C-alpha cells in the first residue's frame, strides 16, 4: 500500500526541522506500506533555497495537489515568517484544508503555525510555536488563548500537531506514531550514555539471519 506525505516548500525554510521525520517515513518502511514524499511549491521550475542554502526543486505546484491523496501535510519553520505569511498564493492553497471533513494530519513546527493561523486552520485549535511574543501579539488571526506553552501539542479533535523548533525529535516521533508507526517515545535520542557499547552491538549485518 502506498502512502503519501506532502512537504510545503518556501524560501528560507528550515529543512533540519523535518528531515528526521521525512527520512524515517521513507527509509523505515513497515511491512506492506510504502511512503512517498511530494514537495509542493508555486513553480516546479524554480528551486527553493533553504535557510542553509540547499536548493530544492518542487515536484508539485499548488494547483496539482489533491489534499485527500495525502496522509500528512508537513510544514517546516522559517527564521523570518513574515514574507511567506503574506504570500497570498500559499495561504489560499492552504485554505481548503479548513473545510475538509476528513483531512490529512497537519504537522507544523517552529514558526509554521503562523501559516496555519493565517489560513484559518488554527481557529479553535490548541497549538504551540517558536514565534516571538511580539509576533503573536501583532496579528489578530492568532487566538492566543489557545496557545499551550509546551514543546509539542497535539489537538486530536483538529488533527493538528505543532511543535517548537528545538523539539524536532519529539515532533518526528509523535507524527510517525500518529501515522501508525510502532515507534518508542525515546526513538532518535542518540547513543546511550549510561554504559559503553560492546563490539557485538556495533557490528552490523545486511542479512543477520544468514550471518549468525
C-alpha positions as CSV (number, residue, x, y, z in Angstrom):
1,X,0.0,0.0,0.0
2,X,1.4,3.4,-1.0
3,X,1.0,6.3,1.4
4,X,1.9,9.9,0.8
5,X,3.2,12.9,2.7
6,X,3.3,16.4,1.4
7,X,6.0,18.9,2.4
8,X,5.5,22.6,1.7
9,X,8.4,24.4,0.2
10,X,9.1,28.1,0.7
11,X,12.2,30.4,0.7
12,X,14.3,30.2,3.9
13,X,12.6,27.0,5.2
14,X,14.4,25.2,8.0
15,X,14.9,21.8,6.4
16,X,16.6,20.3,9.5
17,X,13.3,20.6,11.5
18,X,11.5,18.0,9.3
19,X,14.1,15.7,7.8
20,X,14.2,13.4,10.8
21,X,10.5,12.7,10.1
22,X,10.7,12.5,6.3
23,X,13.8,10.3,6.4
24,X,12.0,7.9,8.8
25,X,8.9,7.8,6.7
26,X,10.8,6.8,3.5
27,X,13.6,4.6,4.9
28,X,12.0,2.6,7.6
29,X,9.0,1.1,5.8
30,X,6.6,-1.1,7.7
31,X,5.6,-4.3,6.0
32,X,3.2,-3.7,3.2
33,X,3.4,0.2,3.4
34,X,5.4,2.4,1.2
35,X,5.7,6.1,1.7
36,X,6.5,8.7,-0.9
37,X,7.1,12.4,-0.3
38,X,5.8,15.1,-2.6
39,X,7.2,18.6,-2.4
40,X,4.9,21.5,-3.4
41,X,5.8,25.0,-4.4
42,X,4.4,27.8,-6.5
43,X,6.5,26.8,-9.5
44,X,8.1,23.4,-10.4
45,X,10.8,25.2,-12.5
46,X,12.1,27.4,-9.7
47,X,14.2,25.8,-6.9
48,X,13.6,26.8,-3.3
49,X,16.6,27.9,-1.2
50,X,16.5,26.7,2.3
51,X,18.0,28.6,5.3
52,X,21.2,26.6,5.0
53,X,21.5,27.2,1.2
54,X,20.2,23.8,-0.1
55,X,18.3,24.1,-3.3
56,X,15.1,22.0,-3.6
57,X,13.0,21.7,-6.7
58,X,9.3,21.1,-6.1
59,X,7.7,18.2,-7.9
60,X,4.2,19.6,-7.5
61,X,2.6,23.0,-8.0
62,X,-0.3,24.2,-5.8
63,X,-3.0,23.5,-8.4
64,X,-1.8,19.9,-8.9
65,X,-2.2,18.9,-5.3
66,X,-5.3,17.0,-4.1
67,X,-5.2,17.0,-0.3
68,X,-7.3,13.9,0.1
69,X,-4.5,11.8,-1.5
70,X,-2.2,12.5,1.5
71,X,-1.9,11.1,5.0
72,X,0.1,14.1,6.3
73,X,0.9,17.7,5.4
74,X,4.2,18.9,6.8
75,X,5.2,22.5,7.3
76,X,8.7,23.5,8.5
77,X,9.7,26.7,10.2
78,X,11.4,29.7,8.8
79,X,13.6,32.3,10.5
80,X,11.5,35.2,9.1
81,X,7.9,34.0,8.6
82,X,6.6,37.4,7.6
83,X,7.1,37.2,3.8
84,X,5.5,33.7,3.5
85,X,2.6,34.7,5.7
86,X,1.9,37.5,3.2
87,X,2.2,35.1,0.3
88,X,-1.4,35.1,-0.9
89,X,-1.0,32.1,-3.2
90,X,0.4,30.0,-0.4
91,X,-2.2,31.0,2.1
92,X,-5.0,30.4,-0.5
93,X,-3.5,27.0,-1.2
94,X,-3.9,26.0,2.5
95,X,-7.4,27.4,3.0
96,X,-9.3,24.4,1.6
97,X,-8.0,22.3,4.5
98,X,-10.3,24.3,6.8
99,X,-13.4,22.9,5.2
100,X,-12.3,19.3,4.6
101,X,-14.5,16.9,6.5
102,X,-11.8,14.2,6.6
103,X,-8.4,15.8,6.1
104,X,-4.8,14.7,6.4
105,X,-2.9,15.0,9.6
106,X,-1.3,18.5,9.7
107,X,2.1,18.8,11.2
108,X,3.7,22.3,11.6
109,X,6.9,23.1,13.5
110,X,8.6,26.3,14.8
111,X,7.1,29.4,13.1
112,X,5.0,27.4,10.6
113,X,1.8,27.6,12.8
114,X,1.7,31.3,11.6
115,X,0.8,30.0,8.1
116,X,-1.9,27.7,9.6
117,X,-3.3,30.6,11.6
118,X,-3.3,33.0,8.7
119,X,-5.2,30.4,6.6
120,X,-7.8,29.8,9.4
121,X,-6.7,26.3,10.2
122,X,-5.9,27.1,13.8
123,X,-9.3,28.6,14.6
124,X,-10.3,26.9,17.9
125,X,-7.3,24.7,17.9
126,X,-4.7,24.3,20.7
127,X,-1.2,24.9,19.4
128,X,2.3,25.9,20.3
129,X,5.1,27.6,18.2
130,X,8.5,29.1,18.3
131,X,7.2,32.5,17.3
132,X,8.2,35.6,19.2
133,X,5.6,37.0,21.6
134,X,5.7,40.3,19.7
135,X,4.6,38.4,16.5
136,X,1.8,36.7,18.3
137,X,0.6,40.0,19.6
138,X,0.8,41.7,16.3
139,X,-1.7,39.7,14.3
140,X,-5.4,39.2,15.2
141,X,-5.5,35.8,13.4
142,X,-3.8,34.2,16.3
143,X,-6.0,33.0,19.1
144,X,-3.6,33.5,22.0
145,X,-6.0,31.8,24.4
146,X,-5.4,28.6,22.5
147,X,-1.6,28.6,22.9
148,X,-0.2,25.8,25.1
149,X,3.3,26.6,26.4
150,X,4.8,23.2,25.8
151,X,7.4,21.9,23.3
152,X,4.8,19.8,21.4
153,X,1.0,20.0,21.3
154,X,-1.4,17.6,19.5
155,X,-5.0,18.8,19.2
156,X,-6.7,15.5,18.5
157,X,-10.1,17.0,17.5
158,X,-8.5,19.0,14.8
159,X,-5.8,16.6,13.7
160,X,-3.1,19.2,14.1
161,X,0.4,18.7,15.6
162,X,2.5,21.7,16.4
163,X,6.0,22.0,18.0
164,X,8.7,24.4,18.9
165,X,11.8,24.1,16.7
166,X,14.0,22.5,19.3
167,X,11.5,19.7,19.7
168,X,12.2,18.3,16.2
169,X,12.9,14.8,17.6
170,X,9.6,14.7,19.6
171,X,7.8,16.2,16.6
172,X,9.1,13.4,14.3
173,X,8.2,10.7,16.9
174,X,4.7,12.0,17.5
175,X,3.8,12.4,13.9
176,X,5.2,9.0,13.0
177,X,3.2,7.4,15.8
178,X,0.0,9.1,14.7
179,X,0.6,7.8,11.2
180,X,0.7,4.2,12.6
181,X,4.4,3.5,13.1
182,X,5.3,1.5,16.1
183,X,7.8,3.9,17.5
184,X,9.0,4.3,21.1
185,X,8.9,7.8,22.7
186,X,12.7,7.5,23.1
187,X,13.4,6.9,19.5
188,X,16.1,9.1,17.8
189,X,17.5,10.0,21.2
190,X,21.1,9.2,20.2
191,X,23.7,6.9,21.8
192,X,23.2,5.7,25.3
193,X,25.3,7.4,27.8
194,X,24.7,5.2,30.8
195,X,27.1,2.4,29.6
196,X,29.7,1.5,27.0
197,X,28.6,-0.4,23.9
198,X,30.0,-3.8,23.2
199,X,31.7,-4.5,19.8
200,X,28.9,-7.0,19.0
201,X,26.3,-4.3,19.4
202,X,28.0,-2.1,16.9
203,X,28.7,-4.8,14.3
204,X,26.0,-4.7,11.6
205,X,25.0,-7.3,9.0
206,X,22.8,-6.8,5.9
207,X,21.3,-10.3,6.4
208,X,21.7,-11.1,10.2
209,X,19.7,-14.3,10.0
210,X,22.2,-15.7,7.5
211,X,25.3,-14.3,9.2
212,X,24.6,-15.9,12.6
